[in-house]
Amino acid sequence: MARNNRKVVPESRQMLDQMKYEIAAEFGLNVGYGSRGGLTGADTEFGSELGEISDHSYGQYKGWGHLTSRENGSVGGEITRRLIRQAENQL
C-alpha cells in the first residue's frame, strides 16, 4: 500500500514541527531541538520555561529515533487532537 505524505499546504510544515516539539516538551520527552534545521527551545511557546537547549544537553538524544513507538505515537495523537479541536472551534 502506497502512502502519500505530501503536505496539502507545504507552508504548514514549520507550524507542525513547532507543535511537535512543544508537545514533546510537555510530555517530558528528551528530543534535541534543531535536528530538523532551526528550531531551538527559544523558538517555541515553552522556550522560556525550558531554557535554551543545546546539542550538548542531550548528546545522544538529538532527534526522535531513540523514542519508543508509543512515545512518538502519543505526540502524533496529541497533534491530531489539537488540530481537530482548533477546526471545531472555528466552525
Secondary structure by P-SEA (a helix, b strand, c coil): cccccccccccaaaaaaaaaaaaaaaacccccccccccccccccccccccccccccccccccccccccaaaaaaaaaaaaaaaaaaaaaac
